Amino acid sequence: MEAKAHLRYARISPRKVKIVVDLIRGKDIAAATAILVNTPNAASELVLKLLKSAVANAEANHNMDVEKLYVSQVFACPGPILKRIMPRAQGRAFRINKRTSHITIAVAEKA
């Protein structure tokens, strides 16, 4: 049994989120929390909040023991891209892509 939490349309690039997400995959909850608290990336705050939500879902909805939980799945997928235009010299316009992410965390009990 797995408990999941999703974060949709986060205004951060999935490339930046994947760096943080790879650090906690397969770790138990205490270790994953410690890693996220001490990681200086902007994505670590979002992932930490999402991890706490997944743990709360496991405890409340599936009656899982918090001490036995570990991060079974975690991934970041690209969301829609907000396309903006930056004026440049001689009447040109350059595109700026503001990328978004969909982040998913699943926690499960160790057997």
C-alpha positions as CSV (number, residue, x, y, z in Angstrom):
1,M,0.0,0.0,0.0
2,E,1.3,3.4,-1.0
3,A,0.2,6.9,0.0
4,K,0.8,9.7,-2.5
5,A,0.9,13.4,-2.6
6,H,1.0,15.6,-5.7
7,L,2.1,19.1,-6.4
8,R,0.8,20.5,-9.7
9,Y,2.0,23.6,-11.6
10,A,4.9,24.4,-9.3
11,R,6.7,27.5,-10.8
12,I,10.1,25.9,-10.9
13,S,11.9,24.0,-13.7
14,P,11.7,20.2,-13.5
15,R,15.4,20.1,-14.2
16,K,16.1,21.9,-10.9
17,V,13.5,19.7,-9.0
18,K,15.1,16.4,-10.2
19,I,18.4,17.3,-8.6
20,V,16.7,17.4,-5.1
21,V,14.3,14.5,-5.8
22,D,17.2,12.2,-6.7
23,L,18.7,12.8,-3.2
24,I,15.7,11.3,-1.3
25,R,14.6,8.4,-3.4
26,G,14.5,5.2,-1.4
27,K,15.4,6.9,1.9
28,D,13.4,6.5,5.1
29,I,11.3,9.5,6.2
30,A,13.7,10.8,8.9
31,A,16.7,10.7,6.6
32,A,14.8,12.3,3.7
33,T,13.6,15.1,6.0
34,A,17.1,15.8,7.2
35,I,18.5,15.9,3.7
36,L,15.8,18.3,2.5
37,V,16.2,20.6,5.5
38,N,20.0,20.9,4.9
39,T,19.8,21.2,1.1
40,P,20.1,24.9,0.0
41,N,18.1,24.5,-3.3
42,A,14.9,26.3,-3.8
43,A,13.1,23.1,-4.7
44,S,13.9,21.5,-1.3
45,E,11.3,23.6,0.4
46,L,8.6,22.5,-2.0
47,V,9.6,18.8,-1.8
48,L,9.8,18.9,2.0
49,K,6.3,20.3,2.3
50,L,5.1,17.6,-0.2
51,L,6.9,14.9,1.8
52,K,5.1,16.0,5.0
53,S,1.8,15.9,3.1
54,A,2.4,12.3,1.9
55,V,3.3,11.2,5.4
56,A,0.2,12.8,6.8
57,N,-1.9,11.0,4.0
58,A,-0.3,7.7,4.9
59,E,-1.1,8.1,8.6
60,A,-4.6,9.5,8.3
61,N,-6.0,7.6,5.3
62,H,-4.1,4.3,5.3
63,N,-3.3,3.9,9.1
64,M,0.4,3.3,8.3
65,D,3.1,3.5,11.0
66,V,5.2,6.6,10.4
67,E,8.4,5.0,11.8
68,K,8.3,2.3,9.1
69,L,7.7,4.6,6.1
70,Y,10.2,5.3,3.3
71,V,10.1,7.2,0.0
72,S,9.1,4.5,-2.5
73,Q,8.6,6.7,-5.5
74,V,9.4,10.3,-6.3
75,F,9.5,12.1,-9.6
76,A,9.1,15.5,-11.3
77,C,7.4,15.8,-14.7
78,P,7.3,19.0,-16.8
79,G,4.1,21.0,-16.7
80,P,2.8,23.6,-19.1
81,I,5.3,26.3,-20.2
82,L,4.4,29.9,-19.7
83,K,5.7,31.7,-22.8
84,R,6.8,35.3,-22.4
85,I,8.4,37.8,-24.7
86,M,11.5,40.0,-24.0
87,P,12.0,43.0,-26.2
88,R,15.4,43.2,-27.8
89,A,17.4,45.5,-30.0
90,Q,16.2,46.7,-33.4
91,G,12.6,45.6,-32.8
92,R,13.2,42.0,-32.3
93,A,11.5,39.9,-29.6
94,F,13.1,36.9,-27.8
95,R,11.0,34.2,-26.1
96,I,11.4,33.5,-22.4
97,N,10.1,30.1,-21.3
98,K,8.9,30.0,-17.7
99,R,8.7,26.3,-16.9
100,T,6.5,24.5,-14.5
101,S,6.6,21.1,-12.8
102,H,4.3,18.4,-11.5
103,I,6.0,16.7,-8.5
104,T,4.7,13.4,-7.1
105,I,5.9,11.6,-3.9
106,A,4.7,8.1,-2.8
107,V,5.6,6.6,0.6
108,A,5.2,3.0,1.6
109,E,5.9,0.8,4.7
110,K,8.9,-1.4,4.9
111,A,8.1,-5.0,5.1
